Amino acid sequence: MFKWPAVGILELKSISRGYLLADVMVKKSQVQLLKAHSICPGKFIVMVVGEVEEVKEAMDAGVERAKDLLISKIFIPYLHAGVIPAMTATTKDIKWNAVGIVESFSVADAFWALDAALKRAEVQAVDIRLANGLGGKAYFILTGELFEMEEAVNAAKEYLLSEGNLVGVEVIANPHMEFLQRLF
C-alpha cells in the first residue's frame, strides 16, 4: 500500500551523473530510492519517495549537483495514492470501464499529469510506462466511468499542454474484452 506523501524525479542528460545524483540524494535525507536507471534516448531518471521535507531536501541536493545536465525536475508533495501502484504494477482490483491513455514527451511531466488526473476525478491508474522503448516518451493508462475519465484526461491534458509536452490523449468508451486482455 502507498505510504509516501511525496515524490521527487530528476531527468538527466547524463547516465554517469544520474548514478552520482542517486547516491547524493539518498545520503542527503531519509528518502527511498524508487528508480535510478537509464532511459531512452540516453537519458537517466532518479526517483525518490518519502516525507515531503525529506524529498525536498534530497531534490535540492540533486539539482545542485546536476548543474547543466538536468533536463527536468518534478517535486510532487501530497502525491495521489494511486500513482506509485501504477508505476510498480501493483494496482489491485481493477474495474475496467472506459480507458484513458495519456502520452507525454517528458517522463517527469507524465507523473505530474497522472497525479493531476487522479486528483481531479474518480478514476484508477492502471499502468505508467517510462521512456524505454518509447523514444524517451512516457504514457499512462487509466480506467473509470466515462464521465470521470473525460475529467481525468482533461486534467492531464491541461498540465501537459502548459508544459509543451503533450503527445496525445485518447479515451476508449467501451473497450472490448479482447483489447483489454492484450493491453499489457
C-alpha positions in Angstrom: 0.0 0.0 0.0 1.1 3.6 -0.7 2.9 5.1 2.2 4.8 8.1 0.9 3.4 11.6 0.7 5.9 13.0 -1.8 7.9 12.1 -4.9 10.9 13.7 -6.5 12.0 13.0 -10.0 15.1 14.2 -11.8 15.6 13.6 -15.6 19.1 14.0 -16.8 21.2 14.1 -20.0 24.0 12.1 -18.4 23.9 8.5 -17.2 27.1 8.8 -15.1 25.8 11.9 -13.4 22.5 10.2 -12.8 24.1 7.5 -10.8 26.1 10.1 -8.8 22.9 12.0 -8.0 21.1 8.9 -6.8 23.8 8.4 -4.2 23.9 12.1 -3.3 20.1 12.2 -2.8 19.8 9.2 -0.5 22.8 10.3 1.5 21.3 13.8 2.0 18.0 12.8 3.6 15.8 9.9 4.6 14.2 9.0 1.3 13.7 5.7 -0.5 15.3 5.4 -4.0 12.5 4.0 -6.2 14.3 4.3 -9.6 17.8 5.1 -10.7 18.5 3.9 -14.3 19.0 4.9 -17.9 16.0 5.6 -20.1 15.7 6.2 -23.8 17.2 8.0 -25.6 20.4 8.0 -23.5 18.9 9.8 -20.5 18.7 8.9 -16.8 15.9 9.1 -14.2 16.3 9.3 -10.5 13.1 9.0 -8.4 12.9 9.2 -4.7 9.9 9.0 -2.3 9.4 9.9 1.3 8.2 12.6 3.6 7.6 16.0 2.0 10.5 17.8 3.6 12.9 14.9 3.2 12.1 14.6 -0.6 12.5 18.4 -1.0 15.9 18.3 0.7 17.1 15.4 -1.5 15.8 17.1 -4.6 17.6 20.3 -3.7 20.9 18.4 -3.3 20.3 16.6 -6.6 19.5 19.7 -8.6 22.6 21.5 -7.2 24.9 18.7 -8.3 23.1 18.1 -11.7 24.1 21.5 -13.0 23.6 21.8 -16.8 22.9 18.1 -17.2 19.4 18.5 -15.7 16.6 18.1 -18.3 13.6 18.4 -15.9 12.7 18.1 -12.3 9.4 17.3 -10.6 8.6 17.6 -6.9 5.0 16.5 -6.1 4.1 16.9 -2.4 1.0 15.0 -1.3 1.1 12.7 -4.2 -2.1 10.8 -5.0 -2.0 7.3 -3.6 -2.7 5.7 -7.0 0.5 6.9 -8.7 3.1 4.6 -7.2 1.0 1.4 -7.6 0.6 2.1 -11.3 4.3 2.6 -11.6 5.2 -0.6 -9.7 2.5 -2.7 -11.4 0.8 -3.3 -8.0 -2.6 -1.8 -8.8 -5.2 -4.1 -7.3 -8.9 -4.8 -8.0 -9.0 -3.1 -11.4 -12.6 -2.4 -12.5 -12.4 -2.0 -16.3 -14.7 0.7 -17.6 -13.7 3.4 -20.0 -10.0 3.5 -20.7 -7.9 6.7 -21.0 -4.4 6.8 -22.4 -2.2 9.9 -22.0 1.1 10.3 -23.7 3.9 12.8 -22.8 7.2 13.8 -24.3 8.6 14.0 -20.8 8.9 11.2 -18.2 8.9 13.6 -15.3 5.9 15.5 -16.6 3.9 12.3 -17.0 3.9 11.8 -13.3 2.6 15.3 -12.7 -0.1 14.8 -15.3 -1.1 11.4 -13.7 -1.2 13.0 -10.3 -3.4 15.8 -11.7 -5.8 13.3 -13.4 -6.2 11.2 -10.2 -6.9 14.2 -8.1 -9.5 15.7 -10.5 -11.7 12.6 -11.0 -12.6 9.2 -9.5 -10.5 7.0 -11.9 -7.9 4.3 -11.3 -4.4 4.4 -12.6 -3.5 1.0 -14.1 -0.1 1.5 -15.6 2.6 4.0 -16.4 5.4 3.3 -18.9 8.6 5.3 -18.9 10.9 6.0 -21.9 12.4 2.6 -22.5 11.4 1.5 -26.0 9.4 4.7 -26.3 12.0 7.1 -27.6 12.1 8.9 -24.3 8.4 9.5 -24.1 6.0 8.2 -21.3 2.4 7.2 -21.1 -0.1 6.1 -18.6 -3.4 4.2 -18.6 -6.5 4.9 -16.5 -9.8 3.3 -16.1 -13.1 4.5 -14.7 -16.6 5.7 -15.6 -16.7 7.6 -18.9 -17.7 11.0 -17.4 -14.9 10.7 -14.8 -12.4 9.6 -17.5 -13.1 12.7 -19.5 -12.4 14.9 -16.5 -9.3 13.0 -15.6 -7.7 13.1 -19.1 -8.6 16.8 -19.4 -6.7 17.5 -16.2 -3.7 15.6 -17.6 -4.0 17.3 -21.0 -4.2 20.8 -19.5 -1.0 20.2 -17.5 0.9 18.7 -20.4 -0.2 21.4 -22.8 1.0 24.1 -20.3 4.4 22.4 -20.3 4.6 21.8 -24.1 4.9 18.1 -23.5 1.5 16.6 -24.7 1.8 13.9 -27.4 -1.7 12.6 -27.3 -4.8 11.7 -25.3 -7.3 9.0 -26.2 -10.5 7.8 -24.4 -12.0 4.4 -25.3 -15.6 4.4 -24.1 -16.5 0.8 -24.2 -13.3 -1.3 -24.5 -13.7 -4.8 -25.9 -12.5 -7.7 -23.7 -10.1 -8.9 -26.4 -8.5 -5.4 -26.3 -8.3 -5.4 -22.5 -6.6 -8.8 -22.5 -3.8 -7.5 -24.8 -3.4 -4.1 -23.1 -0.2 -5.1 -21.3 
